[in-house]
Structure formats: C-alpha cells, structure tokens
Amino acid sequence: MLLDESSLSFEDLLADSKEEKIIDFSPETGKEADKLVDYQTASLIEQINDALAHALGPVVNIIAPEHIEAWTENGPPSTERLPEYVDMLATEISDQELLAEFLASTRNILR
C-alpha cells in the first residue's frame, strides 16, 4: 500500500470482512473527517491512489488525503461517487501523457 497508515488507513478495513467501518481519512488536518466506508469503496480508493502514485510518485501521500477530505465533504463516500474523486485527482497531473495513463487506469478500476 502506498499511503501512509496515519493519513489514510484502509489496511484494517481491507483485512476485515465486507463490513462498513468508520475511518479517519485525514487526522493531520485536525478536522473531523470520519466517514462510513464500505469494503468495496475503500478497496477502489486504494487502487485509484495507487494509479495516482504511478503518475506522481510519493507526493500522493500528501495529495490523496486532501482530496479525500474535500470529496467526502461533498457527500458520503460511495462507489458511485468515485468518478468525482478521480476528476479531483486528475487536476493534479499536468503532464498530458501521465494524465491519459491515469484516466485509463482509473477507468479500468471503476468498471
């Protein structure tokens, strides 16, 4: 997993069954960001963040939690809303080739 457990802890969630859990997406901000996330959504977020890491490298550890927080402020975290999260992350990629690769990867993830 590319994300630091303190910034986005999906490992415990992924290790459990398909239960829903409350996880803290971004404790470093000091804001309340606890959201109920199901196993499938958490797994897909992790895959999307891995695709972003492929495009941007370790800076994903800073960018992803910020976008997760903004994304969850606009509504509950759900599989149906993941394209919105992908669009938010895509704004961080200035290289058009890397952007195209990221979008292709995320399309495959969200199928």
C-alpha positions in Angstrom: 0.0 0.0 0.0 1.4 3.4 -1.0 -0.4 5.5 1.5 0.9 6.1 5.0 -1.4 4.4 7.5 -1.6 7.6 9.6 -3.0 9.6 6.6 -5.4 7.0 5.1 -5.8 3.8 7.0 -7.6 1.3 4.8 -5.4 -1.7 5.8 -7.5 -2.6 8.8 -10.7 -2.1 6.8 -9.4 -4.3 3.9 -8.3 -7.0 6.3 -11.8 -7.4 7.7 -14.9 -8.8 6.0 -17.1 -6.6 3.9 -18.3 -4.7 6.9 -18.7 -1.0 7.0 -16.3 0.9 9.3 -15.7 4.4 10.3 -12.2 5.6 9.4 -10.4 8.9 9.8 -9.3 10.0 6.3 -7.0 12.9 7.3 -6.1 13.2 11.0 -3.3 15.6 10.3 -5.7 18.4 9.3 -7.3 18.4 12.7 -10.7 18.4 11.0 -13.4 15.9 11.7 -13.3 13.6 8.6 -14.7 10.4 10.0 -16.8 8.7 7.3 -18.5 5.4 7.0 -16.8 3.5 4.1 -17.6 0.0 2.8 -15.0 -2.5 1.8 -15.5 -2.1 -1.9 -15.2 1.7 -1.9 -12.1 1.5 0.3 -10.5 -1.0 -2.0 -11.3 1.1 -5.1 -9.9 4.2 -3.5 -6.7 2.4 -2.7 -6.4 1.3 -6.3 -7.1 4.8 -7.6 -4.5 6.2 -5.2 -2.0 3.6 -6.5 -2.7 4.8 -10.1 -2.1 8.4 -9.0 1.2 7.3 -7.3 2.2 5.8 -10.6 1.7 9.2 -12.2 3.0 11.5 -9.5 5.1 9.4 -7.1 5.2 9.7 -3.4 3.5 13.1 -3.4 0.3 11.0 -3.4 0.7 10.7 0.4 0.1 14.5 0.6 -2.4 14.9 -2.2 -4.7 12.0 -1.7 -5.8 12.8 1.9 -6.5 16.4 1.0 -8.7 15.3 -1.9 -10.4 12.5 0.1 -11.3 15.1 2.7 -12.7 17.5 0.0 -14.5 14.6 -1.7 -16.2 13.4 1.5 -17.3 17.0 2.3 -19.4 17.0 -0.9 -21.2 13.8 0.0 -20.9 10.4 1.5 -18.0 8.2 0.3 -19.5 5.7 -2.2 -18.5 3.7 -5.2 -21.0 5.7 -7.3 -19.2 9.0 -6.4 -15.7 7.7 -7.2 -15.6 9.3 -10.7 -15.9 12.6 -8.9 -12.8 11.7 -6.8 -10.9 10.7 -9.9 -11.7 14.0 -11.5 -10.4 15.8 -8.4 -7.1 13.9 -8.5 -6.8 14.4 -12.3 -6.4 18.1 -11.7 -3.1 17.4 -10.0 -1.5 15.9 -13.1 -0.1 18.5 -15.6 1.7 16.1 -17.9 -0.9 15.1 -20.6 0.6 11.6 -21.2 0.6 10.8 -17.5 -2.9 12.2 -17.2 -4.1 9.9 -20.0 -2.5 6.9 -18.4 -4.1 7.8 -15.0 -7.5 8.2 -16.6 -7.2 4.9 -18.5 -6.1 3.1 -15.3 -9.0 4.5 -13.3 -11.5 3.6 -16.0 -10.3 0.0 -15.7 -10.5 0.2 -11.9 -14.1 1.5 -11.9 -15.5 -1.0 -14.4 
